[in-house]
Amino acid sequence: MLVIRSLIFLLLQIVITAVFSAFVLFTFPLGRLTRYRIISQWARMMLPILRVVCGIHHEVRGIENLPKKPCIVMCKHQSAWETLALQVVFPPQVWVLKRELLWIPLFGWALALTSPIAIKRSDGKGAMRQLLKQGKERLEQGFCVVVFPEGTRIPYGQRGKYKIGGALLAASTGVPVVPVAHNAGRLWGRNAFSKHPGLITMSIGAPIDTSGLKADEIMQRVETWIENEIENLAH
């Protein structure tokens, strides 16, 4: 039954994503924020389908910590689930992601319309300059900037190396950082086909005031909070 439900969700995801991506290409003439609000409806469709088909529910703790103004969101990356949930829970946002994702027909083209910061990972210094320049621009345009500080999805129960990019952006702009922890990988693992029924908990930490802090201090605070909260969610 688990396999059948996971297969049904996958097929629905493929069809809905293809059709929706084709539709949102026509939003190109619209402003960035308007485009985002339309495109993010995809996530608002997929989460209820995930709940009905696969039995995956979620709860959000720390909702009072949602930012009232653009900020930098640093989130644990375990699954594809958080890429959906962040769009539903947080205000308009752009993601820092690898540019190769934009080359995927339809999906990548639609993703490009969300104004992401699409970096070339192998170009270390160039990617950092791009993150700092475009990150500042997106914040000024009214977006939150979402960074997965470990850079890639990490299997549930494991810990990746936290990279400094998001913290450098925070230190250079002085905007607050909101750390986010969750346990999605327990039910929908990294690159996993099977999606197990159950409850995913997302925990939003209090905004970290970055004024006067160096990038490594910001990164340390973020990593400590996220990893401690992951431990709390496991109990």
N, C-alpha and C positions, 0 to 999 in steps of 0.2 A: 504493500500500500504506500509506503514511504517513497519508493521509486516512482510509482505511478503519479503520485501527487507532485513530486519534484519535476517529472517530465511534463505534466500539464502546465505547471507554472512556467517552465522554460519555453514551451511552445507559445504560450500566451505572451510571454515577455518578448520573444522574437517578433511576433506579428504586431503587437501593439507598438513596440519601439520603432519598427520599420515604418509603419503607417504614420505614427506621430512625428517621427523625424522628417518625413517627406512634407508633412503639413507645416512644420515650424520653419522650413526653409523660406516660406513666404513672409516670415516676420522680419526679414532682413532690413526693410526700410525703417523699421520702428526704432525708438531709442533703446539704449542698453537695458535700463531697468524694466521697461515695458516688455522687451523680448524675454528677459529672465522670468518675469512673472508668468508669462505664457508657457515658456518651456518647462518650468518647474512643475507644471500641472502633471507632467508625466510621472514624477515621483509620487504625487498625490493619488494617482491612479494605481500605481504598482504596489504600494504598501497595503491597501485594503485587499487587493487580489492575493498578495502573499499571505495575509491573515486568513482569508476564506479558503484558499486552496491548500496551503501548507500548514496552517495552524500556528503561524508565528505572530505573536502579539508583542507589543512593546510598551514600556512605561518610561517617562522622563522624570528624573529627579533634578532638583535645582533649577526648575523653570524660572524662578525669580531672578536667576543670574543672567537671563537673556539680555543681550546688550540693547541699549536704547539708541546707540549710535554705531557707526561702522567700527569694527574691531578686527583683530586677528584671531581666528579660531584655530586652535591646535588640537587635533583629534587623533585618538588611537585608530590605527587602520588594521582591521582583522578580516574584513569581509566586504562584499558588495553592498551589504545592508546599509551601512552608514552613509554611503553615497546617495541613497534614497532618503534616509531619515533626516540628514542634515538640511536638505532642501525643504522639508516639511516643518522642521522645528525652528530653524534659524531664519533671520531676515535675509533679504537678497544677498547673494554671495557669489564670489568667483573662486575657482580652485587653482592651486598650483599643481600642474600635471605634466606628464611627459608628452611632448608634441606629437609623437607617433599616434596617439589616440585620435587626433584630428584627421588622420588619413583614412579612417574606417568609413566606407561609403555610408551615406545617410546619417548614421549615428554620430560619426565624427564631425560631419558638416554641421549638424544641429548643435553639437557640443561647442563648436567654434563660435556659434552665435551667442553663447552665454558669456562671452568676453573672458575666457580663462587666461591664466598666465602659463602659456605652454612652452616649457623649457626643453632644451637639448641637454639631457643629463650628462653626456660625455664632455660638454663644454663647461667645465667647472666655473671658471671666473666669469665667462660670458653669461652663463645661466644665473649666477648670483647678481650680476649687474642688471639683468633683465627683471629678476624678481624684485629688486629694490626699486627700480624705475617704474615698472608697471604696477607693482603693489601699491606704491604711493598714489599713482594715478587712479587706481580702482577705489581706494579708500576715499579719495576726494570726490569720486563720482557717486558715492553713497553705498558702495558694496562692502560687505565683510570679506576678508580674504581667508579662505580655508587652506590650511597647511596640514599635511600628514607628515609630522616631523621625522618619522622613521623611514619615509621615502617610498615605502612599498608595504603591501599587506604582510602582516606578521602572523603566523599561526597562533591560535588561542593558547595562552599559557606561556608564550615566549616573549622575549623582549628584544627589540632591535636597537640599533645605534641611532640615537637622536641627532639629527643634523641641525646646524646652526642657522640656516637660511631664514626661517620665520622669525627667529629671535633677533636677527640683524635688522629685519624689516621693522620689527617693533621698536628696537632701540633707536632707529633712525627717524621714525615718525612720532614716537611717543604715545601711540595709541595703546589701549589696554589689550591684553591677551586673555582669551577665555579658553581654559583647558577642558577637554571633553574625553571622558572614559566610557567604555561600554563593554559588553560581553557577547557581542553578536557572533563572534567566531565559534562560540560554544554550540550554536544551532546551525549556522550557515558559515562553514569554514572557508578558508582561503582556497579559491579555485575549486570549491567542492560542488558536485552536482546535487547531492542529497541535502535537503533542507528539513531539519528536524523540528517538530512542533514544540512550542514552549514560549517562555517569556524572555525577551531581551530587555535589559535595563540600560538606558543611557543616563549618565550622570554629568551634569554641567557644573563646573567649578566656578567659584567667585572670580570676577575679572581681576587680573593681576595688573596693578598700576606699574607701568614700565618707565615712568619718568625718573630719570636719574640712575637707571640700572644699565649695566653693560649687558651685551648680548649673552655672554656665557652665564650670567646670573639669572637672566630671564629663562634661558633654556633649562637650567638646573631646577628652577622652581616649577616649571611646566612638567618636566620629566618626573620629578618627585611626586607631584600631585597626581598625575595620571597613573603612574605605576602603583602608588599606594591605594588609589581608588579602585584600580583593577583587582587588587588583592581583597579589598572590602566587598566588591561585588561577587567574589568567588565564594563567600561564606553566607 
